[in-house]
Every structure is written in C-alpha cells, then in structure tokens.
Amino acid sequence: PPPPCPAMASNVTNKTDPRSMNSRVFIGNLNTLVVKKSDVEAIFSKYGKIVGCSVHKGFAFVQYVNERNARAAVAGEDGRMIAGQVL
C-alpha cells in the first residue's frame, strides 16, 4: 500500500505549558490575504517539525517540537519579506 500522506500540522498553538511556549514562534506583519497556512508551514518547516500552525488576521503562530527549532526559525526568518511585507 502507498505510504500515508504526511499529516498537516494541527491548528492548536495556544497551549500554555512553558515548554510549548518556548517552542512557539510568533510571526507578525504577515499578509494573510495572500499567505495561507500551507505557505507558512512550507516556509517554516525547514527549521524543524511543526506540530501546530495557526494563521490569524495579520499574524500567525508556528509551534515546533522544541525550542531549538523555534530559535532557528526566528533567526532565519526575522526581517524576511513575504508577499510584500517584512516579517
């Protein structure tokens, strides 16, 4: 049988336990009229396994497995231009 499709990340990014808070990335100034959840996951998945991703009006959160992934994502994407806006 074919391998199962990779699951999309969950929409849950608001857990309050400290470990998950340290591995969550806030993405501000996001052009959410153009940029969709799948785009955010595609951009940020290169830094580690994403377990949650939520897109809101003008911003998003990405929840990683660990804090190291989150720090790498912040370092790599801060100031990047996406859809005409600087993150």
N, CA, C and O atoms as a printed pandas DataFrame, in Angstrom:
     atom_number atom_name residue_name chain_id  residue_number  x_coord  y_coord  z_coord
0              1         N          PRO        A               1    0.834   -1.216    0.000
1              2        CA          PRO        A               1    0.000    0.000    0.000
2              3         C          PRO        A               1    0.863    1.258    0.000
3              4         O          PRO        A               1    1.984    1.237    0.509
4              5         N          PRO        A               2    0.357    2.349   -0.562
5              6        CA          PRO        A               2    1.148    3.591   -0.567
6              7         C          PRO        A               2    1.329    4.119    0.851
7              8         O          PRO        A               2    0.484    3.891    1.717
8              9         N          PRO        A               3    2.435    4.827    1.087
9             10        CA          PRO        A               3    2.638    5.378    2.444
10            11         C          PRO        A               3    1.581    6.422    2.740
11            12         O          PRO        A               3    1.085    7.081    1.826
12            13         N          PRO        A               4    1.228    6.580    4.015
13            14        CA          PRO        A               4    0.215    7.581    4.362
14            15         C          PRO        A               4    0.719    8.984    4.058
15            16         O          PRO        A               4    1.915    9.258    4.158
16            17         N          CYS        A               5   -0.188    9.858    3.690
17            18        CA          CYS        A               5    0.183   11.251    3.429
18            19         C          CYS        A               5    0.647   11.896    4.736
19            20         O          CYS        A               5    0.128   11.584    5.807
20            21         N          PRO        A               6    1.630   12.801    4.641
21            22        CA          PRO        A               6    2.031   13.495    5.872
22            23         C          PRO        A               6    0.876   14.340    6.382
23            24         O          PRO        A               6    0.211   15.038    5.616
24            25         N          ALA        A               7    0.652   14.268    7.672
25            26        CA          ALA        A               7   -0.470   15.000    8.262
26            27         C          ALA        A               7   -0.150   16.483    8.307
27            28         O          ALA        A               7    0.989   16.883    8.547
28            29         N          MET        A               8   -1.165   17.284    8.073
29            30        CA          MET        A               8   -1.000   18.734    8.233
30            31         C          MET        A               8   -0.834   19.007    9.730
31            32         O          MET        A               8   -1.353   18.276   10.572
32            33         N          ALA        A               9   -0.111   20.061   10.033
33            34        CA          ALA        A               9    0.044   20.427   11.434
34            35         C          ALA        A               9   -1.312   20.796   12.023
35            36         O          ALA        A               9   -2.204   21.277   11.324
36            37         N          SER        A              10   -1.439   20.565   13.286
37            38        CA          SER        A              10   -2.681   20.901   13.985
38            39         C          SER        A              10   -2.874   22.419   14.008
39            40         O          SER        A              10   -1.925   23.173   13.791
40            41         N          ASN        A              11   -4.084   22.856   14.269
41            42        CA          ASN        A              11   -4.367   24.285   14.393
42            43         C          ASN        A              11   -4.137   24.787   15.808
43            44         O          ASN        A              11   -4.323   25.973   16.079
44            45         N          VAL        A              12   -3.735   23.903   16.715
45            46        CA          VAL        A              12   -3.608   24.280   18.120
46            47         C          VAL        A              12   -2.216   24.844   18.386
47            48         O          VAL        A              12   -1.221   24.125   18.287
48            49         N          THR        A              13   -2.145   26.128   18.724
49            50        CA          THR        A              13   -0.852   26.736   19.058
50            51         C          THR        A              13   -0.945   27.530   20.347
51            52         O          THR        A              13   -0.060   28.330   20.650
52            53         N          ASN        A              14   -2.009   27.316   21.108
53            54        CA          ASN        A              14   -2.213   28.154   22.296
54            55         C          ASN        A              14   -2.054   27.390   23.597
55            56         O          ASN        A              14   -2.602   27.793   24.623
56            57         N          LYS        A              15   -1.305   26.282   23.569
57            58        CA          LYS        A              15   -1.054   25.563   24.818
58            59         C          LYS        A              15   -0.266   26.463   25.758
59            60         O          LYS        A              15    0.541   27.285   25.326
60            61         N          THR        A              16   -0.513   26.293   27.035
61            62        CA          THR        A              16    0.115   27.205   27.993
62            63         C          THR        A              16    1.268   26.582   28.768
63            64         O          THR        A              16    1.877   27.253   29.601
64            65         N          ASP        A              17    1.584   25.305   28.512
65            66        CA          ASP        A              17    2.707   24.770   29.293
66            67         C          ASP        A              17    4.004   25.419   28.807
67            68         O          ASP        A              17    4.178   25.650   27.610
68            69         N          PRO        A              18    4.920   25.715   29.748
69            70        CA          PRO        A              18    6.111   26.520   29.417
70            71         C          PRO        A              18    6.954   25.927   28.292
71            72         O          PRO        A              18    7.512   26.670   27.484
72            73         N          ARG        A              19    7.052   24.614   28.231
73            74        CA          ARG        A              19    7.870   24.016   27.175
74            75         C          ARG        A              19    7.307   24.348   25.802
75            76         O          ARG        A              19    8.052   24.701   24.888
76            77         N          SER        A              20    5.996   24.235   25.657
77            78        CA          SER        A              20    5.429   24.516   24.344
78            79         C          SER        A              20    5.475   26.012   24.034
79            80         O          SER        A              20    5.559   26.397   22.868
80            81         N          MET        A              21    5.423   26.855   25.060
81            82        CA          MET        A              21    5.515   28.297   24.816
82            83         C          MET        A              21    6.899   28.659   24.290
83            84         O          MET        A              21    7.025   29.528   23.427
84            85         N          ASN        A              22    7.928   28.006   24.796
85            86        CA          ASN        A              22    9.298   28.291   24.353
86            87         C          ASN        A              22    9.572   27.792   22.943
87            88         O          ASN        A              22   10.513   28.247   22.293
88            89         N          SER        A              23    8.754   26.859   22.468
89            90        CA          SER        A              23    8.981   26.331   21.127
90            91         C          SER        A              23    7.957   26.869   20.126
91            92         O          SER        A              23    7.777   26.307   19.046
92            93         N          ARG        A              24    7.289   27.961   20.498
93            94        CA          ARG        A              24    6.297   28.595   19.626
94            95         C          ARG        A              24    6.882   29.873   19.045
95            96         O          ARG        A              24    7.571   30.619   19.740
96            97         N          VAL        A              25    6.607   30.123   17.768
97            98        CA          VAL        A              25    7.093   31.326   17.102
98            99         C          VAL        A              25    5.910   32.192   16.682
99           100         O          VAL        A              25    4.965   31.719   16.052
100          101         N          PHE        A              26    5.984   33.458   17.043
101          102        CA          PHE        A              26    5.001   34.437   16.595
102          103         C          PHE        A              26    5.522   35.064   15.312
103          104         O          PHE        A              26    6.669   35.507   15.249
104          105         N          ILE        A              27    4.676   35.099   14.291
105          106        CA          ILE        A              27    5.050   35.695   13.014
106          107         C          ILE        A              27    4.152   36.902   12.807
107          108         O          ILE        A              27    2.965   36.760   12.515
108          109         N          GLY        A              28    4.715   38.074   12.957
109          110        CA          GLY        A              28    3.933   39.296   12.853
110          111         C          GLY        A              28    4.060   39.945   11.481
111          112         O          GLY        A              28    4.940   39.601   10.692
112          113         N          ASN        A              29    3.154   40.897   11.212
113          114        CA          ASN        A              29    3.133   41.653    9.960
114          115         C          ASN        A              29    3.032   40.725    8.751
115          116         O          ASN        A              29    3.722   40.911    7.748
116          117         N          LEU        A              30    2.168   39.733    8.864
117          118        CA          LEU        A              30    2.001   38.736    7.803
118          119         C          LEU        A              30    0.827   39.139    6.915
119          120         O          LEU        A              30   -0.253   39.461    7.408
120          121         N          ASN        A              31    1.048   39.118    5.616
121          122        CA          ASN        A              31   -0.024   39.455    4.678
122          123         C          ASN        A              31   -0.925   38.235    4.509
123          124         O          ASN        A              31   -0.748   37.441    3.585
124          125         N          THR        A              32   -1.890   38.100    5.412
125          126        CA          THR        A              32   -2.719   36.889    5.439
126          127         C          THR        A              32   -3.806   36.889    4.363
127          128         O          THR        A              32   -4.546   35.914    4.235
128          129         N          LEU        A              33   -3.908   37.966    3.594
129          130        CA          LEU        A              33   -4.797   37.928    2.435
130          131         C          LEU        A              33   -4.175   37.061    1.340
131          132         O          LEU        A              33   -4.875   36.464    0.522
132          133         N          VAL        A              34   -2.854   37.008    1.345
133          134        CA          VAL        A              34   -2.109   36.276    0.313
134          135         C          VAL        A              34   -1.520   34.978    0.867
135          136         O          VAL        A              34   -1.581   33.930    0.225
136          137         N          VAL        A              35   -0.950   35.069    2.070
137          138        CA          VAL        A              35   -0.219   33.949    2.650
138          139         C          VAL        A              35   -1.168   33.052    3.434
139          140         O          VAL        A              35   -1.869   33.519    4.332
140          141         N          LYS        A              36   -1.191   31.782    3.101
141          142        CA          LYS        A              36   -2.092   30.825    3.741
142          143         C          LYS        A              36   -1.315   29.935    4.716
143          144         O          LYS        A              36   -0.086   29.965    4.770
144          145         N          LYS        A              37   -2.067   29.145    5.478
145          146        CA          LYS        A              37   -1.453   28.227    6.450
146          147         C          LYS        A              37   -0.436   27.307    5.780
147          148         O          LYS        A              37    0.642   27.068    6.324
148          149         N          SER        A              38   -0.780   26.792    4.600
149          150        CA          SER        A              38    0.145   25.880    3.913
150          151         C          SER        A              38    1.442   26.595    3.528
151          152         O          SER        A              38    2.513   25.987    3.524
152          153         N          ASP        A              39    1.342   27.893    3.202
153          154        CA          ASP        A              39    2.544   28.664    2.864
154          155         C          ASP        A              39    3.428   28.846    4.091
155          156         O          ASP        A              39    4.648   28.694    4.023
156          157         N          VAL        A              40    2.792   29.175    5.212
157          158        CA          VAL        A              40    3.542   29.372    6.457
158          159         C          VAL        A              40    4.273   28.073    6.816
159          160         O          VAL        A              40    5.452   28.096    7.171
160          161         N          GLU        A              41    3.567   26.944    6.722
161          162        CA          GLU        A              41    4.192   25.658    7.035
162          163         C          GLU        A              41    5.346   25.359    6.085
163          164         O          GLU        A              41    6.383   24.846    6.505
164          165         N          ALA        A              42    5.168   25.676    4.811
165          166        CA          ALA        A              42    6.226   25.407    3.833
166          167         C          ALA        A              42    7.479   26.224    4.140
167          168         O          ALA        A              42    8.596   25.716    4.044
168          169         N          ILE        A              43    7.288   27.490    4.509
169          170        CA          ILE        A              43    8.422   28.367    4.805
170          171         C          ILE        A              43    9.137   27.934    6.080
171          172         O          ILE        A              43   10.366   27.890    6.128
172          173         N          PHE        A              44    8.358   27.614    7.111
173          174        CA          PHE        A              44    8.947   27.386    8.432
174          175         C          PHE        A              44    9.309   25.931    8.713
175          176         O          PHE        A              44    9.984   25.652    9.704
176          177         N          SER        A              45    8.879   25.001    7.868
177          178        CA          SER        A              45    9.161   23.585    8.138
178          179         C          SER        A              45   10.639   23.251    7.965
179          180         O          SER        A              45   11.095   22.218    8.456
180          181         N          LYS        A              46   11.402   24.109    7.272
181          182        CA          LYS        A              46   12.824   23.795    7.096
182          183         C          LYS        A              46   13.612   23.905    8.402
183          184         O          LYS        A              46   14.761   23.466    8.468
184          185         N          TYR        A              47   13.010   24.482    9.432
185          186        CA          TYR        A              47   13.704   24.641   10.717
186          187         C          TYR        A              47   13.411   23.513   11.694
187          188         O          TYR        A              47   14.054   23.419   12.739
188          189         N          GLY        A              48   12.458   22.665   11.371
189          190        CA          GLY        A              48   12.140   21.559   12.266
190          191         C          GLY        A              48   10.706   21.123   12.087
191          192         O          GLY        A              48    9.946   21.720   11.325
192          193         N          LYS        A              49   10.347   20.070   12.803
193          194        CA          LYS        A              49    8.988   19.525   12.704
194          195         C          LYS        A              49    7.994   20.494   13.327
195          196         O          LYS        A              49    8.135   20.894   14.483
196          197         N          ILE        A              50    6.988   20.865   12.544
197          198        CA          ILE        A              50    5.934   21.750   13.021
198          199         C          ILE        A              50    4.790   20.890   13.552
199          200         O          ILE        A              50    4.267   20.034   12.840
200          201         N          VAL        A              51    4.412   21.121   14.790
201          202        CA          VAL        A              51    3.297   20.354   15.364
202          203         C          VAL        A              51    2.010   21.158   15.398
203          204         O          VAL        A              51    0.931   20.592   15.574
204          205         N          GLY        A              52    2.110   22.469   15.231
205          206        CA          GLY        A              52    0.915   23.296   15.198
206          207         C          GLY        A              52    1.173   24.559   14.404
207          208         O          GLY        A              52    2.280   25.096   14.414
208          209         N          CYS        A              53    0.142   25.031   13.715
209          210        CA          CYS        A              53    0.273   26.272   12.965
210          211         C          CYS        A              53   -1.097   26.928   12.923
211          212         O          CYS        A              53   -2.076   26.301   12.517
212          213         N          SER        A              54   -1.171   28.180   13.339
213          214        CA          SER        A              54   -2.444   28.892   13.264
214          215         C          SER        A              54   -2.199   30.247   12.614
215          216         O          SER        A              54   -1.263   30.965   12.966
216          217         N          VAL        A              55   -3.059   30.577   11.660
217          218        CA          VAL        A              55   -2.944   31.837   10.940
218          219         C          VAL        A              55   -4.145   32.702   11.304
219          220         O          VAL        A              55   -5.290   32.255   11.246
220          221         N          HIS        A              56   -3.868   33.929   11.676
221          222        CA          HIS        A              56   -4.891   34.886   12.087
222          223         C          HIS        A              56   -4.779   36.101   11.185
223          224         O          HIS        A              56   -3.909   36.139   10.315
224          225         N          LYS        A              57   -5.623   37.079   11.367
225          226        CA          LYS        A              57   -5.565   38.268   10.521
226          227         C          LYS        A              57   -4.292   39.071   10.813
227          228         O          LYS        A              57   -4.188   39.730   11.847
228          229         N          GLY        A              58   -3.338   39.006    9.899
229          230        CA          GLY        A              58   -2.114   39.788   10.035
230          231         C          GLY        A              58   -0.978   39.120   10.777
231          232         O          GLY        A              58    0.110   39.689   10.868
232          233         N          PHE        A              59   -1.196   37.927   11.314
233          234        CA          PHE        A              59   -0.129   37.233   12.040
234          235         C          PHE        A              59   -0.388   35.743   12.087
235          236         O          PHE        A              59   -1.467   35.265   11.738
236          237         N          ALA        A              60    0.629   35.021   12.529
237          238        CA          ALA        A              60    0.499   33.570   12.659
238          239         C          ALA        A              60    1.376   33.085   13.806
239          240         O          ALA        A              60    2.270   33.789   14.276
240          241         N          PHE        A              61    1.092   31.864   14.239
241          242        CA          PHE        A              61    1.942   31.183   15.207
242          243         C          PHE        A              61    2.362   29.849   14.608
243          244         O          PHE        A              61    1.574   29.175   13.945
244          245         N          VAL        A              62    3.602   29.482   14.847
245          246        CA          VAL        A              62    4.081   28.155   14.469
246          247         C          VAL        A              62    4.590   27.489   15.738
247          248         O          VAL        A              62    5.396   28.055   16.476
248          249         N          GLN        A              63    4.104   26.278   15.975
249          250        CA          GLN        A              63    4.510   25.517   17.160
250          251         C          GLN        A              63    5.450   24.399   16.710
251          252         O          GLN        A              63    5.072   23.533   15.920
252          253         N          TYR        A              64    6.678   24.431   17.224
253          254        CA          TYR        A              64    7.661   23.395   16.899
254          255         C          TYR        A              64    7.708   22.345   18.002
255          256         O          TYR        A              64    7.104   22.496   19.064
256          257         N          VAL        A              65    8.442   21.279   17.715
257          258        CA          VAL        A              65    8.641   20.227   18.704
258          259         C          VAL        A              65    9.506   20.750   19.846
259          260         O          VAL        A              65    9.250   20.432   21.007
260          261         N          ASN        A              66   10.527   21.549   19.533
261          262        CA          ASN        A              66   11.407   22.019   20.598
262          263         C          ASN        A              66   11.858   23.463   20.390
263          264         O          ASN        A              66   11.673   24.052   19.325
264          265         N          GLU        A              67   12.443   23.995   21.423
265          266        CA          GLU        A              67   12.837   25.399   21.457
266          267         C          GLU        A              67   13.951   25.701   20.455
267          268         O          GLU        A              67   14.002   26.795   19.892
268          269         N          ARG        A              68   14.847   24.728   20.233
269          270        CA          ARG        A              68   15.947   24.936   19.294
270          271         C          ARG        A              68   15.419   25.241   17.895
271          272         O          ARG        A              68   15.935   26.123   17.209
272          273         N          ASN        A              69   14.384   24.507   17.474
273          274        CA          ASN        A              69   13.765   24.744   16.163
274          275         C          ASN        A              69   13.186   26.153   16.106
275          276         O          ASN        A              69   13.354   26.866   15.117
276          277         N          ALA        A              70   12.500   26.544   17.182
277          278        CA          ALA        A              70   11.859   27.858   17.218
278          279         C          ALA        A              70   12.899   28.972   17.126
279          280         O          ALA        A              70   12.705   29.951   16.405
280          281         N          ARG        A              71   14.001   28.821   17.857
281          282        CA          ARG        A              71   15.054   29.844   17.814
282          283         C          ARG        A              71   15.669   29.945   16.424
283          284         O          ARG        A              71   15.948   31.042   15.939
284          285         N          ALA        A              72   15.878   28.800   15.788
285          286        CA          ALA        A              72   16.452   28.789   14.439
286          287         C          ALA        A              72   15.522   29.484   13.456
287          288         O          ALA        A              72   15.976   30.220   12.579
288          289         N          ALA        A              73   14.221   29.251   13.602
289          290        CA          ALA        A              73   13.245   29.868   12.710
290          291         C          ALA        A              73   13.235   31.379   12.881
291          292         O          ALA        A              73   13.187   32.118   11.898
292          293         N          VAL        A              74   13.279   31.840   14.127
293          294        CA          VAL        A              74   13.296   33.277   14.387
294          295         C          VAL        A              74   14.555   33.887   13.777
295          296         O          VAL        A              74   14.489   34.921   13.113
296          297         N          ALA        A              75   15.694   33.249   14.002
297          298        CA          ALA        A              75   16.957   33.776   13.482
298          299         C          ALA        A              75   16.951   33.802   11.957
299          300         O          ALA        A              75   17.473   34.732   11.344
300          301         N          GLY        A              76   16.355   32.773   11.347
301          302        CA          GLY        A              76   16.397   32.654    9.899
302          303         C          GLY        A              76   15.379   33.504    9.160
303          304         O          GLY        A              76   15.623   33.913    8.025
304          305         N          GLU        A              77   14.239   33.775    9.788
305          306        CA          GLU        A              77   13.156   34.439    9.063
306          307         C          GLU        A              77   12.889   35.873    9.503
307          308         O          GLU        A              77   12.142   36.586    8.833
308          309         N          ASP        A              78   13.479   36.311   10.611
309          310        CA          ASP        A              78   13.226   37.676   11.076
310          311         C          ASP        A              78   13.683   38.668   10.012
311          312         O          ASP        A              78   14.831   38.622    9.570
312          313         N          GLY        A              79   12.796   39.554    9.604
313          314        CA          GLY        A              79   13.146   40.556    8.610
314          315         C          GLY        A              79   12.946   40.101    7.175
315          316         O          GLY        A              79   13.132   40.894    6.252
316          317         N          ARG        A              80   12.579   38.864    6.965
317          318        CA          ARG        A              80   12.333   38.344    5.619
318          319         C          ARG        A              80   11.091   39.016    5.029
319          320         O          ARG        A              80   10.130   39.306    5.742
320          321         N          MET        A              81   11.127   39.260    3.713
321          322        CA          MET        A              81    9.950   39.832    3.065
322          323         C          MET        A              81    9.119   38.714    2.456
323          324         O          MET        A              81    9.621   37.913    1.667
324          325         N          ILE        A              82    7.840   38.664    2.827
325          326        CA          ILE        A              82    6.911   37.691    2.264
326          327         C          ILE        A              82    5.676   38.457    1.810
327          328         O          ILE        A              82    5.064   39.189    2.588
328          329         N          ALA        A              83    5.319   38.281    0.549
329          330        CA          ALA        A              83    4.127   38.934   -0.024
330          331         C          ALA        A              83    4.153   40.442    0.208
331          332         O          ALA        A              83    3.129   41.055    0.509
332          333         N          GLY        A              84    5.345   41.030    0.063
333          334        CA          GLY        A              84    5.457   42.475    0.129
334          335         C          GLY        A              84    5.514   43.084    1.513
335          336         O          GLY        A              84    5.516   44.307    1.651
336          337         N          GLN        A              85    5.563   42.243    2.551
337          338        CA          GLN        A              85    5.634   42.756    3.923
338          339         C          GLN        A              85    6.805   42.113    4.649
339          340         O          GLN        A              85    7.083   40.927    4.470
340          341         N          VAL        A              86    7.491   42.905    5.471
341          342        CA          VAL        A              86    8.630   42.404    6.231
342          343         C          VAL        A              86    8.129   41.773    7.526
343          344         O          VAL        A              86    7.415   42.409    8.301
344          345         N          LEU        A              87    8.514   40.507    7.754
345          346        CA          LEU        A              87    8.058   39.798    8.956
346          347         C          LEU        A              87    8.706   40.386   10.199
347          348         O          LEU        A              87    8.446   39.922   11.309
